[in-house]
Amino acid sequence: MLIGFMLNAILYGIMITQVYLYFTTYKNDRPFLKYLVVFLLVADTVNTVFDFMYLYNVLILHFGEFHLLERADWLFATDPAITGIIATAVQLFFAWRVHVLTKNWFLVSLVSVLAVSGVVGAIVTAFEVGGTPNFVDFRKFKSVVILWLASESLGDILITTILVSYL
Protein backbone atom coordinates (compact mmCIF):
# COMPACT_ATOMS: atom_id res chain seq x y z
CA MET A 1 0.00 0.00 0.00
CA LEU A 2 2.80 2.39 0.86
CA ILE A 3 4.52 1.94 -2.51
CA GLY A 4 1.20 2.49 -4.30
CA PHE A 5 0.65 5.68 -2.31
CA MET A 6 4.14 6.93 -3.20
CA LEU A 7 3.43 6.37 -6.89
CA ASN A 8 0.07 8.09 -6.45
CA ALA A 9 1.78 11.09 -4.83
CA ILE A 10 4.25 11.33 -7.72
CA LEU A 11 1.43 11.21 -10.26
CA TYR A 12 -0.50 13.78 -8.22
CA GLY A 13 2.48 16.13 -8.46
CA ILE A 14 2.56 15.61 -12.22
CA MET A 15 -1.16 16.38 -12.37
CA ILE A 16 -0.67 19.64 -10.47
CA THR A 17 1.98 20.62 -13.01
CA GLN A 18 -0.35 19.74 -15.89
CA VAL A 19 -3.21 21.75 -14.39
CA TYR A 20 -0.92 24.76 -13.95
CA LEU A 21 0.32 24.48 -17.54
CA TYR A 22 -3.25 24.05 -18.81
CA PHE A 23 -4.54 27.18 -17.09
CA THR A 24 -1.55 29.28 -18.13
CA THR A 25 -1.56 28.07 -21.74
CA TYR A 26 -5.25 27.69 -22.63
CA LYS A 27 -6.83 30.78 -21.11
CA ASN A 28 -9.56 30.95 -23.75
CA ASP A 29 -10.81 27.36 -23.49
CA ARG A 30 -14.50 26.67 -22.99
CA PRO A 31 -15.65 27.09 -19.40
CA PHE A 32 -16.89 23.50 -19.15
CA LEU A 33 -13.36 22.24 -19.93
CA LYS A 34 -11.94 24.44 -17.19
CA TYR A 35 -14.59 23.17 -14.76
CA LEU A 36 -13.75 19.59 -15.71
CA VAL A 37 -10.05 20.18 -15.03
CA VAL A 38 -10.83 21.76 -11.66
CA PHE A 39 -13.21 18.92 -10.79
CA LEU A 40 -10.56 16.31 -11.64
CA LEU A 41 -7.96 18.17 -9.58
CA VAL A 42 -10.29 18.42 -6.58
CA ALA A 43 -11.34 14.76 -6.86
CA ASP A 44 -7.73 13.60 -7.16
CA THR A 45 -6.77 15.80 -4.21
CA VAL A 46 -9.53 14.27 -2.07
CA ASN A 47 -8.47 10.78 -3.14
CA THR A 48 -4.81 11.44 -2.32
CA VAL A 49 -5.66 12.98 1.05
CA PHE A 50 -7.92 10.05 1.97
CA ASP A 51 -5.22 7.56 0.97
CA PHE A 52 -2.69 9.45 3.10
CA MET A 53 -5.06 9.59 6.06
CA TYR A 54 -5.70 5.83 5.85
CA LEU A 55 -1.99 5.00 5.70
CA TYR A 56 -1.11 7.50 8.44
CA ASN A 57 -3.77 6.04 10.71
CA VAL A 58 -2.74 2.42 10.14
CA LEU A 59 1.04 2.79 9.86
CA ILE A 60 1.82 5.71 12.19
CA LEU A 61 -0.92 6.30 14.75
CA HIS A 62 -1.56 2.60 15.31
CA PHE A 63 1.92 1.28 14.68
CA GLY A 64 2.25 -2.34 15.75
CA GLU A 65 -1.50 -3.00 15.79
CA PHE A 66 -1.40 -5.58 13.04
CA HIS A 67 -5.12 -6.35 13.18
CA LEU A 68 -5.75 -2.92 11.60
CA LEU A 69 -3.77 -4.01 8.54
CA GLU A 70 -6.37 -6.71 7.96
CA ARG A 71 -9.36 -4.36 7.76
CA ALA A 72 -10.53 -1.52 5.58
CA ASP A 73 -12.11 1.56 7.12
CA TRP A 74 -14.30 4.26 5.58
CA LEU A 75 -11.25 6.06 4.15
CA PHE A 76 -10.18 2.94 2.29
CA ALA A 77 -13.75 2.32 1.13
CA THR A 78 -13.92 5.72 -0.58
CA ASP A 79 -11.04 4.86 -2.91
CA PRO A 80 -12.98 2.77 -5.47
CA ALA A 81 -15.82 5.31 -5.65
CA ILE A 82 -13.56 8.33 -6.13
CA THR A 83 -11.37 6.48 -8.62
CA GLY A 84 -14.45 5.37 -10.57
CA ILE A 85 -15.88 8.89 -10.61
CA ILE A 86 -12.59 10.32 -11.90
CA ALA A 87 -12.28 7.63 -14.58
CA THR A 88 -15.88 8.10 -15.69
CA ALA A 89 -15.52 11.87 -15.95
CA VAL A 90 -12.46 11.42 -18.16
CA GLN A 91 -14.13 8.74 -20.28
CA LEU A 92 -17.24 10.87 -20.78
CA PHE A 93 -14.98 13.74 -21.87
CA PHE A 94 -13.43 11.39 -24.42
CA ALA A 95 -16.92 10.28 -25.48
CA TRP A 96 -17.56 13.92 -26.31
CA ARG A 97 -14.27 14.04 -28.26
CA VAL A 98 -15.32 10.89 -30.14
CA HIS A 99 -18.57 12.66 -31.04
CA VAL A 100 -16.70 15.73 -32.26
CA LEU A 101 -14.39 13.60 -34.41
CA THR A 102 -16.76 10.95 -35.74
CA LYS A 103 -20.34 12.21 -35.36
CA ASN A 104 -21.12 8.54 -34.73
CA TRP A 105 -23.71 8.26 -31.97
CA PHE A 106 -23.32 4.50 -31.70
CA LEU A 107 -19.65 4.80 -30.72
CA VAL A 108 -20.43 7.66 -28.34
CA SER A 109 -23.20 5.60 -26.74
CA LEU A 110 -20.95 2.56 -26.40
CA VAL A 111 -18.21 4.58 -24.68
CA SER A 112 -20.79 6.25 -22.43
CA VAL A 113 -22.43 2.97 -21.42
CA LEU A 114 -19.04 1.49 -20.51
CA ALA A 115 -18.16 4.62 -18.52
CA VAL A 116 -21.46 4.60 -16.61
CA SER A 117 -21.27 0.86 -15.90
CA GLY A 118 -17.74 1.43 -14.63
CA VAL A 119 -18.80 4.11 -12.15
CA VAL A 120 -21.74 2.00 -11.00
CA GLY A 121 -19.37 -0.91 -10.39
CA ALA A 122 -16.95 1.38 -8.56
CA ILE A 123 -19.62 2.80 -6.26
CA VAL A 124 -21.05 -0.65 -5.53
CA THR A 125 -17.49 -1.83 -4.79
CA ALA A 126 -17.09 1.03 -2.31
CA PHE A 127 -20.29 -0.02 -0.55
CA GLU A 128 -19.15 -3.65 -0.52
CA VAL A 129 -15.80 -2.66 1.00
CA GLY A 130 -17.68 -0.73 3.69
CA GLY A 131 -19.92 -3.72 4.39
CA THR A 132 -17.15 -6.32 4.22
CA PRO A 133 -14.14 -4.61 5.79
CA ASN A 134 -11.87 -7.67 6.16
CA PHE A 135 -9.42 -7.85 3.26
CA VAL A 136 -9.63 -11.66 3.15
CA ASP A 137 -13.37 -11.42 2.54
CA PHE A 138 -13.02 -9.14 -0.48
CA ARG A 139 -13.23 -12.16 -2.77
CA LYS A 140 -16.94 -12.37 -1.90
CA PHE A 141 -17.69 -9.40 -4.13
CA LYS A 142 -15.16 -10.00 -6.88
CA SER A 143 -17.87 -9.99 -9.58
CA VAL A 144 -18.63 -6.33 -8.84
CA VAL A 145 -14.93 -5.47 -8.97
CA ILE A 146 -14.63 -7.33 -12.28
CA LEU A 147 -17.61 -5.36 -13.67
CA TRP A 148 -16.00 -2.10 -12.56
CA LEU A 149 -12.49 -2.77 -13.85
CA ALA A 150 -13.55 -4.58 -17.04
CA SER A 151 -15.94 -1.76 -17.98
CA GLU A 152 -13.31 0.90 -17.38
CA SER A 153 -10.65 -1.09 -19.26
CA LEU A 154 -12.89 -1.85 -22.23
CA GLY A 155 -13.91 1.80 -22.32
CA ASP A 156 -10.27 2.90 -22.39
CA ILE A 157 -9.41 0.39 -25.12
CA LEU A 158 -12.42 1.46 -27.19
CA ILE A 159 -11.59 5.15 -26.81
CA THR A 160 -7.97 4.52 -27.79
CA THR A 161 -8.98 2.44 -30.80
CA ILE A 162 -11.47 5.04 -32.03
CA LEU A 163 -9.12 7.98 -31.58
CA VAL A 164 -6.18 6.20 -33.21
CA SER A 165 -8.25 5.13 -36.22
CA TYR A 166 -9.81 8.58 -36.72
CA LEU A 167 -6.75 10.72 -36.09
Secondary structure, 3 states (H helix, E strand, C coil): CHHHHHHHHHHHHHHHHHHHHHHHHCCCCCHHHHHHHHHHHHHHHHHHHHHHHHHHHHHHHCCCCHHHHHECCHHHHHHHHHHHHHHHHHHHHHHHHHHHHHCCHHHHHHHHHHHHHHHHHHHHHHHHHHHCCEHHHHHHHHHHHHHHHHHHHHHHHHHHHHHHHHC
